[in-house]
Amino acid sequence: MSTDTIDDTDRTPTGGFAAEPVSKVGDRVFSGLSRGAGIIILVTLAGVAMFLVWNAMPALTASSKEIGPGGDEGNGKGFLSYVGTLAFGTVWAALLALLIAVPFGVAIALYISHYAPKRLSRTLGYVIDLLAAIPSVVYGLWGIFVLAPTMADHVYPWFSDHLGFVPMFSGKVLASGRSMATVALVLAVMILPIITAISREVFLQTPRLNEEAALALGATRWEMIRIAVLPYGKSGVISGAMLGLGRALGETMAVALILAPANVYSLKLFTSQNPNTIAANIALQFPESTGLEVNTLIATGLVLFAITLFVNLMSRRAARGNIF
C-alpha cells in the first residue's frame, strides 16, 4: 500500500497549503477592454475639439464687420457680440430649468424611496424613467400646442399682474406663450428624469443602520431624512443636477420649436424679447448658411463645447465636496 508524500515546500508560512494560482487571462482582457474604451473616449473628445477649433478659426480671425446679423452688408458687430447673447440665453434657460427641476426631482426621489408603498413606488419609478425616452421634438410640440397657450392664458398674466415689480415678471405677456418661461418649463420636464433617477438610487443606498439609529433616537421620518439620507445623498443629487444641466445646455429641437428668439440680453420671462440658445440657433441657421456663416456657427458650437466641459468639471469637483 503506497502513500502520497506531501512536500513541505507547498506549505504557507502559517502552516496551510498554497492555493492554486488563478488564471489572470480574464482580468487582462477586461483591463485591456476598459483601457481601450477610455482611450477611445479621449481620442473622440480630442477629435471633436480639434474639428471645432479648426473650423472656427476663420470666424475667430475674421473682421468684426463680417460677423453677426447684417454681416453680409458689413454691419456685423463681431463674433463676441454675436455669441454673447446666444451664450447668455443658453445659460439662462438651463439655469431656470435647473431651478425648477431640482426641488421637484429631489422631492419625487424621496417620495419614491422613503414614503410611497412598494407597488406605487415601482410604478412611479417606471413612469419617471419613461419621461427620458420621449423624443425632444415631442416635448417641443407639446410645449407649443399645450403648455404655451395654457400658461399664457391662465398663469403668466397672474405673475405679471401681481409680481410685475420683479424684473423677470415685468413686461407685456406674449400672447402665444412662446417665451423663455415656457422653454424653461419644458427643459425642466426633460431633465427631471435624470435628476430623479440618480437621486432615488443614491437615497436607496443610505445605510439602513443610519436610518434606524436616527429613528431610535426619536426622530420623525422627515428628521431622519434630513439627518441621515440627505447628507449621504448630497453628492448624488449634485451629480444628477449637473447632468441635467448639461442636457439642458445642449437641448436643440424643443427650444428651436418653442422659442420666439431675438438677439438681446433680457431676463424677462414672458415677453417677446427672448435671447436664443446656441444649439437652437445652429439648428435654425445652419441649413441656409454658407461660407463664413458656417464657420461662425461652428465657432458658437465651440463655445457651447467649452461651457459644457466647464459644467462637467465643476460637477465632479462639487460631487467630491471641494468645488471651492
N, C-alpha and C positions, 0 to 999 in steps of 0.2 A: 504494500500500500504506500503510494507516494504522497508526499505532502508538498504544497506550494510554499515556496520561500518568499518572504517579504523583504524587499530591500529597504533598509533604514534610510537610504537617501531620499525615498519618497515621502518621508515624514516632514511635516511642517515644524517650525520651532516650538509650537505649542503641543506637539505630540500627535496631531491629526495627520491626515493624508492630504496632499495637494489635489485640488480639483482639476479635472480635465480642462485643458485650455479651450476657451470658447472661440469659435471662428469669428474673425473680425471682418469678413467679407461684406456682410450686411451693413455694418457700421460704416465701412469705407464707401460703399455705394451710396448710402443715404447722405453721408457727409459730402461726397462729390456732387450729388444732385442738388443739395441745398446750396453749396458754394456756387455752382453753376447758375442756379436761379437768381442768387443775389447779384452775380456779375452781370447777368442779362439785364436785370432791372437797372443797374448803374449805367450800363452801356446805352440802354434805351433812353434813360433820362439825359445822359450826356448828348446823345444824338438829337433829341428834341431841342435841347438848349442850343446846340450848335446850329441847327436849322433856323431857329428863331433869330439868333444873333446875326447869322449871315444874311438872311433875307430882310432883316430890319435895318441893316446898316445904311442902305440908300435913303430911307426915311429919316434916320437919325442924323445923317450928314447933309440933308437937303436944306435949301434956303427956307427960312421961316415963311416966306410968301407962297411957297409951293405946297404947304401942308395945311390941312384943315378945311372947313367949309369955305367955299369960294377960292380954293387953291388954284383951280384952272384959270381963274381970272387974275391971279396974283394978289388976292385979298386974304390969303390964309393967315392964321395967327401963330403958326409954328406948331411943332409936334407936342411940346409940353403943354401948351394951352389946349390943344385938341384932345390929348389923352387925359388931361387933368379932370375935366368934367365926367369923362367915362369912368375913370378910376374912383372918383368920388361917388358916383351913382352905384358902382359895383359894391363898394364897401358899405355904403349907406343902406342899400337894400338888404345885404347879407346880415348886417348888424340888427336891423329891425326884425328880420325873420328869426334871428337867434334870440332876441329879447322876448319874442312871443313864444317860441317853441321850447326853450329850455325849461321854464316853470311847468308847462303842461307835460313835457316829456318826463321830467323827474316825478311829478305827481302821479302820472299814469303808471310809471315803473314801480313806484312804491305801492300803489293800489294792487297791481298785479302780483307783486312779490310778497306783500305782508297783510293785505286786507281782504282781497276777493277770495271767495270759495275756490277750491281747486279746479272744479269744472269750468267756472266762469273765467278764472284767470287764464286757463289754457285757451279758451275761446278768444278772449281779448288779445292774448299774445298773437294768435294766428291773424286776427283782423289787423292789428297794428303792423305786423310784418308784411301783410298783403299790400299795405299802402306803398311800400317801397317798390313793388312790382308794377305799379301803374305808370305808363309812359308819361314823360313830361308834357308831351303835346296834348294829352288828355287833360292834364291839370290846367294847361293853358286854355283849352276850350271851356272847361268848367268855370275857370275864372272869368272869362269873357261873358258867357251867356247866363251864368247863375249867380256867382259871387258878386261881380261888379255891379250889376243893376240892383241887386238886393241891398248891398251896402250903401250905394249912392242914394237910394230912396229912403232908407229907414235908419241908417247908423251914422254915416258921415255927416249929414246935416245936424244931427244932435250934438256931435262933438264940436262942429264948427260954431253952433249957436251958444253952447254952454262953456266951451273951453277955447273959444276963439282968441282969448288973450295969450294963449301959449302959441309961440310962432309956428310950431308944427301943425297945429289945427286951424290956423288962420287961412283966410282967402276964400274965394268962391269955390264951392264944391263942383267938380267936373261932373256933368250930368250922366255921362256914360260910365263913370266909376273906374275908368282905366287909368288909375293913378298909382303912385308909389305905395299907398296903403294897401291896395289890392294885391300888388306884386308881393309885398312883404307877407301878407296873409297866405298867399298861395305857396310861397317859398317855405313858410313856417310849417305848413301841412306836409310839404315834400321832405323836409329834414326831420320831421317828428319821429318817423320810424327808426331812424339811425340813433337818435338820442335816447329814445325809449328802450330799444333793444339792448344797447350797450349798458345803460344804467340798470335795467332789470337784471341782466346777468351778473353784474357786479354786486348788486344788492343781495341776490340769492347766494352769493359766495361768502357773505358775512358769517364769521364763526358762530355756530349755534351757542357755544358757551358764553360768548359775549352778550348775546341777546338774553339768554336765560339769567345771567348774572344781573343784568340791569332790571329785569322783571322781578327777580328775587329780592332786590333792594327796595322794591315798592314803586318802581317807575311805571307809568302808564305806557300804553303801546306807542303813542306818539313820542313820549320822552325816551323810550327805548330806541326808537328810530333815530331821534335827534342825537342821542348819546353814542349809540353803537353802530348803527347802519350808515348814516350819512358820513361820518368821518372816515369809515372804512371804504366807502364807495366814492369818495371825493375825486380821486384820480380818474376813475372810470367815467364819472359824469363830465369831467373836464375833457377827457379824450373824446367822448361822444359829441360834446358840444363843438369841439374843434373840427371833427369830421363833418358834422352837419354844416358848420361854417364854410368848410371847403366845398361842399356840394352846392351851397347857396351862391358862393362866389362864381362858380363856373356854370351855373344854370343858364341855358340858352333859350330854348323854344318857348317855355312858359312865359318868360319875361318878354321875349320878342312879340308874342301874340297879344299880351295884355297891355303892355305899357304904351302910352302915347308920349314919346320922348321929345326932349328939347335939349340943346347944348347949353345947359345952365347949371349953376350951383344953387340948389334950393333944398331946404329942409322941410318944406310944406308937403303934407301927405295927400291932400285931397284935390289940389288944383291941377290945371293943365300943364304947368311948368314942372316937368319931371326930368331929372337927369337920367340919361341912358346908362346901361351897363356895357362893359367891354364885350362880353360874349354875345349879347343880343345885337350890338352894333355890328360885329363881324358877320353874324348870320344875315342881317338885313342888307348890308352894304357889299358884301363880297361878290355876289353874282354879277353885279353891274360894274365892278371895279376893274381897272386896267392899269398897267404901268406902276407909277409911283403910288397910286392909291392902294394897290395890293400890298406893297411894302409897308405902307403906313398901317394898314390893318394888321399885318403880321407883327409890326412893332408894338401895337397895342396888345396883341397876344403875348408878346414877351413881357410886358408889364404885368399882365394877369398871371403869367407863369411865376414871376418874381413875388407877387403878392401871395399866391397860393403856397409857394415854397416857404415864405416867411411865416405864414399862419401855421404850417405843419411843424416847423422848427419850434415855434413858441408853444405849440400844443404839447410837444414832447417835453419841453422844459417845465411846463405847467403841471403835467402829469407826474413829474418827479418832485414837484414842490419847490423848485428853485428857479422860478421864472424871473425873479429879480436878482 
